[in-house]
Amino acid sequence: MAGSNPAGGQPRSNAWQTALTMLQEAQPPFIPAGAHAMTVVIEYPPGDPGTPPHRHSGPAFGYVLEGEMVFELEGEPERIVRAGEVFWEPGGDVIHYQDGNNRDDVRVRFLVTMLCEPGKPMLVLVDDEELAQRKDRRAPRPT
């Protein structure tokens, strides 16, 4: 019963019934066997280009806390993800080209939860040779 006192304690709240807001649902193509989860906060100063092209061993799910991030995955056009918006990437063989700060006047902060493959680093940089070999997989660049 709403508002009842469980075992003489505080009245129960019904706020939980409307507290959830769905931000994204995704079906990653795979989750590495024995994966472990890691949640991190990344912060870049104004105008910072972010991590060089890289990949993750498993899927990653993120939420921008402050500012705006330039986000680009292999095969997809770059896009801007703003505070309060979400993003995800499948991990594995997909190159993550950009995660930099889109603004030159404020920092960007985002939270990422990654499902990492055991025994592999959660992030591996992609070298220039591989980028050249896979250039046909990158979406057209804005002009």
C-alpha positions in Angstrom: 0.0 0.0 0.0 1.4 3.4 -1.0 2.6 5.5 2.0 2.4 2.6 4.5 5.0 2.3 7.2 7.0 -0.9 6.7 7.7 -2.4 10.1 7.2 1.0 11.8 9.9 2.7 9.7 9.6 5.7 7.3 6.7 5.8 4.8 7.6 4.0 1.5 8.1 6.2 -1.5 6.5 5.6 -4.8 9.1 7.7 -6.7 10.8 4.6 -7.9 7.8 3.9 -10.2 8.6 6.9 -12.3 12.3 7.4 -11.6 13.7 5.5 -14.6 14.4 7.2 -17.9 15.5 5.0 -20.7 18.5 6.7 -22.5 19.6 3.9 -24.8 19.2 0.2 -25.6 21.7 -1.6 -27.7 22.5 -5.2 -28.8 26.3 -5.5 -28.9 27.5 -8.0 -31.5 29.4 -9.8 -28.8 30.5 -9.8 -25.2 33.9 -11.3 -24.6 33.9 -14.6 -22.7 34.8 -13.9 -19.0 34.5 -10.1 -19.6 34.8 -7.8 -16.7 33.1 -4.4 -16.5 35.0 -1.1 -15.9 33.4 2.3 -15.5 35.6 5.4 -16.0 35.2 9.1 -16.3 37.2 10.8 -19.1 37.8 14.6 -19.0 39.4 16.7 -21.8 40.2 20.4 -21.6 38.7 22.9 -24.1 39.6 22.0 -27.7 41.5 18.8 -26.8 41.4 16.2 -29.7 41.1 13.3 -27.3 42.5 9.8 -27.7 44.2 9.0 -31.0 42.4 6.3 -33.1 42.0 3.2 -31.0 39.8 0.1 -30.4 38.4 -1.6 -27.3 38.4 -5.3 -26.6 34.7 -5.3 -25.9 31.6 -3.0 -26.1 31.6 0.4 -24.4 28.5 2.4 -23.3 28.8 6.1 -22.5 27.1 9.2 -21.2 28.3 12.8 -21.7 28.2 14.6 -18.3 29.4 18.0 -19.4 30.2 19.7 -22.7 30.2 18.2 -26.2 32.2 15.3 -27.6 33.1 14.6 -31.2 32.4 10.9 -31.7 33.4 8.9 -34.7 33.4 5.1 -35.2 34.7 3.3 -38.3 32.0 3.2 -40.9 29.9 6.0 -39.3 30.0 9.7 -39.9 31.3 11.8 -37.0 28.7 13.3 -34.8 28.4 15.5 -31.7 27.3 14.0 -28.5 26.1 16.7 -26.0 25.7 16.7 -22.2 22.9 14.4 -21.3 23.2 12.2 -24.4 24.5 8.7 -24.7 26.7 6.7 -27.1 28.0 3.2 -27.5 30.4 1.3 -29.6 30.7 -2.5 -30.3 34.4 -2.8 -29.5 36.4 -5.6 -31.1 37.8 -4.9 -34.5 36.0 -1.5 -34.9 38.2 1.6 -34.9 37.2 4.5 -32.7 38.6 7.5 -34.5 37.5 10.4 -32.3 36.3 11.1 -28.8 37.7 14.7 -28.5 36.2 17.9 -27.1 34.1 19.7 -29.7 34.2 23.0 -27.8 37.2 25.4 -27.3 35.6 27.2 -24.3 34.6 24.4 -21.9 35.8 21.0 -20.9 34.1 17.8 -21.9 33.5 15.0 -19.3 31.9 11.7 -20.1 31.4 8.4 -18.3 32.1 5.1 -20.0 31.3 1.5 -18.9 33.3 -1.0 -20.9 33.1 -4.8 -21.0 36.7 -5.8 -21.3 38.2 -9.0 -22.6 40.3 -10.7 -19.9 44.1 -10.5 -20.4 43.7 -7.7 -23.0 44.1 -4.0 -22.4 40.9 -2.0 -22.5 42.3 0.4 -25.1 44.8 -0.2 -27.9 46.0 2.6 -30.2 45.8 2.0 -34.0 49.0 2.8 -35.9 49.2 4.9 -39.1 49.9 1.8 -41.3 46.6 0.1 -40.2 44.7 3.4 -40.6 46.0 3.7 -44.2 45.0 0.0 -44.9 41.5 0.6 -43.7 40.9 4.1 -45.0 38.1 2.9 -47.2 36.1 1.9 -44.1 36.1 5.5 -42.7 33.0 7.5 -43.5 33.4 10.6 -45.6 34.9 13.5 -43.7 33.1 16.8 -43.4 34.4 19.5 -45.7 
